[in-house]
Amino acid sequence: MSGLMLLDTPSLYFRAFFGVPESVTAPDGTPVNAVRGLVDMIARLVQDRSPDRLVCCMDADWRPAFRVAALPSYKAHRVAEDGGDQTPDPLSAQLPIIDAVLDAFGLARAGVPGFEADDVIGTLAVRGAADGPVDIVTGDRDLFQLVDDRGPVSVLYTARGVRNLQVMGEKEVAEKYGIPGRSYADYATLRGDPSDGLPGVPGVGDKTAAALVTRFGSVEGILAALDGGDEGFPAGARKRIGAARDYLASAETVVRVVTDIEAPELAALDDRLPAGARDPEALVELADRWNLSSPVNRLLNALAR
């Protein structure tokens, strides 16, 4: 591709943390498995996909207040005793190192207070699609809602690893879930997602959710059909949807990715992919201190091509 690549950075560094042994450490014994894994992932992506622009999108708020206000169960099971998230301590210790390494390379980082990385990705994807293709790299199916063949905006899904990406566009989403290609958010709202504390409509599974979205187009269309007396509901679905009306109104705010953030952090973003390190001295120091020479050199080689 030649275009914009948006990284769901938390998704990638969590994958790296659990995929690279924790025995990979710096000379002082600090685990650096997530750092090394993330840098190697970026090197592979740059080498294989050749983007012109790249943004490492970050969680400035992993559980935004506006989503919790709409649905208190949102990610509630992930809240730690101190009120924060349950990020493992060995990973938390690596996050400042990740920030420092990305900055030394000159790779754009973007996070906006009050929003998740998904919302930053949604905003930049919609904005970037006006100028050419956009690739979103993530292991989070929620971002399938952003695929749009008109950009095109595609998701490079990492469930099988960065070396074996699944390219998801409207066609692939439609084939996998049996829904219109840009309707994943409505489908997920109906079906639910326990990993995010999203209960879904009781009694509505994958097939019924797909049938409802395919027939009525959206949650809004489903509710309009319910109010209008439409008879095209699968057996039992009309009653279940009616009983879940309050949930559906709240879940829309939770599931739908924000695509119109207005923030200085995004307005001044320089997303051009550098041809080399912005701060070579800082990068060498970081590589030496944290045992990162091999992945750093791999990314430098990928950037120089």
Number of C-alpha atoms within 10 A of each C-alpha: 14 13 18 26 32 28 24 24 23 21 17 23 23 17 19 23 22 13 13 16 14 15 11 15 16 16 11 9 10 16 22 28 24 28 27 24 22 24 24 20 20 22 21 17 21 22 17 13 14 19 21 15 20 25 24 23 23 24 21 16 14 17 20 16 14 13 21 16 13 16 21 14 15 24 18 17 13 16 13 11 8 7 9 11 15 13 13 10 8 15 20 12 14 19 16 11 16 19 15 14 24 18 17 20 22 20 22 19 20 22 21 20 12 15 22 22 25 28 23 28 29 22 19 22 26 17 14 21 19 12 11 15 21 29 28 27 26 25 22 15 14 16 24 25 23 27 26 22 15 11 17 17 25 25 28 23 22 20 14 10 15 20 11 11 17 17 15 21 22 24 16 16 21 18 11 10 16 18 24 19 23 20 23 26 24 26 29 23 26 30 22 22 15 13 12 16 16 23 18 21 21 14 14 18 15 15 14 19 26 24 17 23 23 17 15 16 18 20 23 15 14 20 18 13 17 18 10 9 11 11 9 14 19 12 9 11 19 18 11 14 22 14 13 14 14 10 18 21 16 17 24 20 17 22 22 21 22 16 17 13 16 10 11 9 14 17 9 8 12 15 20 16 20 17 14 18 22 15 13 13 11 16 21 18 15 18 18 13 13 21 21 22 16 13 20 22 16 16 22 17 15 19 20 11 10
